[in-house]
Amino acid sequence: MTLIADATACFAGAGLVQAGVGVHALKRFNRQPRPQLVERPPVSILKPLKGDEPLLEAALASFCTQSYPDYQLIFGVQDRNDPAIAVVERLRLLFPRLDIAMVIDETRHGGNGKVANLINMWPAAKHEIIVLADSDVHVTPHFLERIVAALEAPEVGAVTALYAGFAAGQSIAGRFGAAQINHIFLPGVLLGRMLGRQDCLGAALALRRSTLVRIGGLPALLPHLADDAALGRLVRRLGLRVALAPSLVVTTVSEETLPALFGHELRWARTIRALEPLTYSTSLLQYPLFWGLMTVLGADHRLWALGFFAVVWAVRAIEARAMAKLLERGAFSGWLFPLRELFSIVVLLASYLGNRVVWRGSSMAAVTTARERRPWLRRRLGKTISLSKKINLGKKLSLDKTSG
C-alpha cells in the first residue's frame, strides 16, 4: 500500500507541474509580440450553423466588428427552417455595409455534417485567404488582423487559434465545461506546443485557398470526425507548418445539465482516443486531485496523506486562479475542483466502452479517424512489403539461374 501511495503522490505532483507549465506558457503567449501586416488581402470567413444556440448572436456579431478592411462572412445551414437563419438576418440589418452571404443547402455529402455544410458554402467564398470558425466562437476586433499576419510566413500552411471556455449560464454543468477547457485542455495544448506538437484546433483556423486545394479540398475531410486534426495532418504532409495565431478566442459552453455535458465531453474524449491513443492514456496525469485522493486511500498512515492532499488542492486552486487571471475569466471555485476531476475520470473511463459518438443528432464512429493517425506506419509497411518482394524476386532469379 505504501508503494501505491508513493506512486499516486508522484502522479499528483506531475499533474501540478503540468498545470504550472500551462500557466507559464500562457503568460509567455500573452507577452509575445504581435506580427504586423504589410498588406491586408481580402478574407472569406466560413461559419457553419445549426440551430439557435445560447449566445449565438453575440458570437456571430463579434465577427461583424473586425478592424480588418476587406472580408466577407458566409453563413451556412442545411435546413430551411433552421432558427439560425433569423439570427443572420438580424445581423444583416445591424451591419448593412458588410458582405454577408447566407447559404441554405440541404445536400448531404457524407457522415461529417459540419464538413458537408462547409462544402455547400464553398462556392460563395470569393477570396484566397480562408478562415473557418465554429458557430460558438467569440473573437476580439483584431482577430482577423492577427491570424492573417501569422499566415504570411512562407513555411506556414495553416494557422490555428487557442481557445478558452465561457459558460453561457450559471449552471454547474456550464462551469464544469468551462473549467475543463480552461484548466485541463488548454494547459495540455500549451504543453504539447512546447514539446513540438502542431495540433490544429477547430474553433478557428486560417489557410490559403491554394493550400486547401492541394490537400484535396474540403471533401478530403468528410470521412473524419475530427476534421480539424485531419486538416492539420494533411497540411503537415505538404511540408508546411501549422502555426499558432497570436490571438486567443473564446468558445461558448452551452450545456445546462450534467448529462448534456457528459455527452459532449464523451464525444470529445472518444475522438481524441481514436486519434492519439497513447497520448490520450497519459492524460490521466492531468488530474492531480484525483491522484491525491488515491494517495489518501492507499496510504498506511493517513495523516501525511491528508496533509499532502490538502497541499495539492491548495496549489491546484492557486494555479487555476493564475490561469483565470491570464484568460481574464472568472476563477473556477476551488471547492468544485475535486468533483470536476472525478467527472473527468468517469468520462475517460466511459470513452473506452465504445467508439460511437453523437454530434448534433448525427452518430459517427470515432474509429474512422484512427486509420490515418499513424501515416508513418503505412509507409514503413509499404517499404517492408516492397523489400520483401525484392528479396523474393532475387531468390526466384537465383533459382532460375541454378536450374538453367
Secondary structure, 3 states (H helix, E strand, C coil): CHHHHHHHHHHHHHHHHHHHHHHHHHHHHHHCCCCCCCCCCCEEEEEECCCCCCCHHHHHHHHCCCCCCCEEEEEEECCCCCCHHHHHHHHHHHCCCCEEEEEECCCCCCCCHHHHHHHHHHHHCCCCEEEEECCCEECCCCHHHHHHHHHCCCCEEEEECCEEEEECCCCHHHHHHHHHHHHHHHHHHHHHHHCCCCCCCCCEEEEEHHHHHHCCCHHHHCCCCCHHHHHHHHHHHCCCEEEECCCCEEEEECCCCHHHHHHHHHHHHHHHHHHCHHHHHHHHHHCHHHHHHHHHHHCCCHHHHHHHHHHHHHHHHHHHHHHHHHHCCCCCCHHHHHHHHHHHHHHHHHHCCCCEEEECCEEEEHHHHHHHCCHHHHHHHHHHHHHHHHHHHHHHHHHHHHHC
